[in-house]
């Protein structure tokens, strides 16, 4: 049942190495050690994602396209077999709206400011 929601393409996640929150998420993703997650620094990206948008919202790229903000977290969850059962719940309209609001509140109040 858990694997029903598991995506098995590789998701590349781009982290701003100058952002404390981003680096905490990086360490959590590294700890989870999923073979479906590839961790990369935003500063080393060429044209894979919209850099201007990615400095404001965590960014990722999978087979189906680019993801930003809350949707990146949904995609991360979908690639961790034991957590992928949460993916359809996170994509429910009400949960998504709440998740996006929380994400934006945290992103707008982080100590590292976008230059």
WOVEN-V801036 format. One record per residue. N is the residue number from 1. RES is the residue in one letter. PSI is psi in whole degrees, 0 to 359 (NA if undefined). OMEGA is omega in degrees with one decimal (NA if undefined). Layout:
n=N res=RES psi=PSI omega=OMEGA
n=N res=RES psi=PSI omega=OMEGA
//
This chain:
n=1 res=X psi=316 omega=-178.3
n=2 res=X psi=318 omega=-176.2
n=3 res=X psi=348 omega=179.0
n=4 res=X psi=324 omega=-177.7
n=5 res=X psi=357 omega=-176.5
n=6 res=X psi=126 omega=174.6
n=7 res=X psi=137 omega=-176.4
n=8 res=X psi=21 omega=168.6
n=9 res=X psi=160 omega=-177.7
n=10 res=X psi=132 omega=176.9
n=11 res=X psi=121 omega=175.2
n=12 res=X psi=124 omega=-179.2
n=13 res=X psi=131 omega=-178.1
n=14 res=X psi=123 omega=-177.6
n=15 res=X psi=139 omega=172.5
n=16 res=X psi=110 omega=-175.5
n=17 res=X psi=356 omega=176.5
n=18 res=X psi=6 omega=-176.9
n=19 res=X psi=123 omega=-178.6
n=20 res=X psi=316 omega=179.3
n=21 res=X psi=316 omega=179.1
n=22 res=X psi=318 omega=-177.9
n=23 res=X psi=331 omega=173.7
n=24 res=X psi=316 omega=177.8
n=25 res=X psi=320 omega=177.3
n=26 res=X psi=313 omega=-179.0
n=27 res=X psi=322 omega=177.4
n=28 res=X psi=315 omega=178.8
n=29 res=X psi=320 omega=178.2
n=30 res=X psi=320 omega=178.1
n=31 res=X psi=319 omega=-179.6
n=32 res=X psi=333 omega=170.2
n=33 res=X psi=47 omega=177.0
n=34 res=X psi=135 omega=178.4
n=35 res=X psi=353 omega=179.2
n=36 res=X psi=2 omega=178.5
n=37 res=X psi=127 omega=174.9
n=38 res=X psi=124 omega=-176.9
n=39 res=X psi=133 omega=-177.4
n=40 res=X psi=155 omega=177.8
n=41 res=X psi=137 omega=-179.7
n=42 res=X psi=326 omega=-178.0
n=43 res=X psi=344 omega=-177.7
n=44 res=X psi=7 omega=-176.2
n=45 res=X psi=143 omega=172.7
n=46 res=X psi=268 omega=-176.1
n=47 res=X psi=18 omega=-176.5
n=48 res=X psi=324 omega=-179.3
n=49 res=X psi=164 omega=176.6
n=50 res=X psi=104 omega=-175.7
n=51 res=X psi=320 omega=180.0
n=52 res=X psi=317 omega=178.7
n=53 res=X psi=323 omega=-176.3
n=54 res=X psi=334 omega=177.3
n=55 res=X psi=342 omega=178.7
n=56 res=X psi=319 omega=-178.3
n=57 res=X psi=137 omega=175.3
n=58 res=X psi=139 omega=-174.3
n=59 res=X psi=153 omega=175.9
n=60 res=X psi=164 omega=-179.8
n=61 res=X psi=129 omega=176.3
n=62 res=X psi=186 omega=-180.0
n=63 res=X psi=328 omega=-175.3
n=64 res=X psi=359 omega=177.6
n=65 res=X psi=197 omega=-178.7
n=66 res=X psi=149 omega=178.7
n=67 res=X psi=148 omega=179.4
n=68 res=X psi=151 omega=173.7
n=69 res=X psi=226 omega=-177.0
n=70 res=X psi=322 omega=-179.3
n=71 res=X psi=329 omega=175.2
n=72 res=X psi=317 omega=178.4
n=73 res=X psi=321 omega=176.0
n=74 res=X psi=316 omega=-179.4
n=75 res=X psi=324 omega=176.0
n=76 res=X psi=311 omega=-179.5
n=77 res=X psi=321 omega=-177.1
n=78 res=X psi=346 omega=-178.4
n=79 res=X psi=9 omega=174.6
n=80 res=X psi=107 omega=-171.1
n=81 res=X psi=316 omega=-176.5
n=82 res=X psi=341 omega=179.9
n=83 res=X psi=350 omega=-172.9
n=84 res=X psi=341 omega=176.4
n=85 res=X psi=337 omega=179.4
n=86 res=X psi=342 omega=-175.3
n=87 res=X psi=308 omega=-178.9
n=88 res=X psi=331 omega=177.1
n=89 res=X psi=316 omega=179.8
n=90 res=X psi=336 omega=-178.0
n=91 res=X psi=355 omega=174.6
n=92 res=X psi=144 omega=-173.4
n=93 res=X psi=310 omega=-178.2
n=94 res=X psi=315 omega=180.0
n=95 res=X psi=319 omega=178.4
n=96 res=X psi=316 omega=179.7
n=97 res=X psi=316 omega=178.5
n=98 res=X psi=314 omega=179.5
n=99 res=X psi=318 omega=178.8
n=100 res=X psi=319 omega=178.2
n=101 res=X psi=316 omega=178.3
n=102 res=X psi=315 omega=179.6
n=103 res=X psi=311 omega=-178.7
n=104 res=X psi=322 omega=178.9
n=105 res=X psi=315 omega=178.4
n=106 res=X psi=314 omega=-178.5
n=107 res=X psi=321 omega=-178.7
n=108 res=X psi=343 omega=-178.2
n=109 res=X psi=12 omega=179.8
n=110 res=X psi=156 omega=-175.0
n=111 res=X psi=331 omega=177.7
n=112 res=X psi=120 omega=-178.1
n=113 res=X psi=148 omega=-179.6
n=114 res=X psi=132 omega=-179.3
n=115 res=X psi=NA omega=NA
//
